[in-house]
Amino acid sequence: MSPRDSSERLAFLRREIARIESAGGTGLPRNAPALENSGPAPAFLSAARLAGGLHEIVPASAPDSHAALALGLHLAASCAREKPSAGLVLVVEDFVALETGAPYGPGLVEAGVDPARLVIVRTRDARETLRVMEEALKCAAVATVLAESAVPERLYTLDASRRLALAARAGGGAGLMVPLALAGAAARLSSAAATRIEARRRSSAFAPVGSNRFGLPGPPLIGARLVKARGIFGFDPERVHEVAFHAFSVHLPALPRHGPDQAPARPLARPA
């Protein structure tokens, strides 16, 4: 990647953040959407505590990558609701997009992300991700920066994470790093992050619906284990908290864009 390409991406990021700052808070209300049947989140996941610091969501194993990404998005949406006039920056590496898929617009809206306040930056490698994340965190008009990265341990050093932590402290936003390549390394990882959470998949309980004995799947659950927490004492590092990411309403209508295009019905020909 040439320095010119990286500079153009940073210039785009600065323009989009300035646009959000000048537009103010628009779009979804502060408390939307309401998630039914979702219990209270643990105190270490509160948006007020995450502001102004660097926090890591590490998958417990490679198959838990989507759980870590979902938890990161859940926390990013919570931080954005705490600062209605600020923007949300989502940094996605090309390799991560190939492995886990690109962000899906309707799904982001249902998760509580306002598209008018969202800036998605595609980066080519982990070095560019770290640079873009640092620049975005320095801006006071950003509520949170969520980075989906395949950064290796040799690049995500104590010095690199300290730069991100200092940038988050200067801007006041929350820095959320999801290092997918470091799956299973939550216990041995050394960084300047204030919080490290290990995310894993959990099975959802079935919710009864009327007389149907099978019911419907309950809210998707994510297991969150607090491995490191600066300023929190006496926590159990082995306890796994269940976090409801999103609960679909039983009466959720199907949107036309979620299904195939319906071809117009042709009249049946009369038999001869």
Protein Blocks (a to p, Z undefined) as FASTA:
>chain_A
ZZklmmmmmmmmmmmmmmmmmnopehjdfkbccdehiacddfklpfklmgopacddddfb
fklmmmmmmmmmmmmmmmmmmmmmbccdddddfklmmmnopadfklmmmnopafklpccd
ddfblklmmmmmmmmmmpmkbfbdcdddfbdfklmcfklmmmmmmmmmmnopacddddfk
lgoilmmpccfbfbdcdddddddddddehjbfnlpadddddddddfbdghiahiafkbcc
dddfbacdfklccdfklpccddddddddddZZ
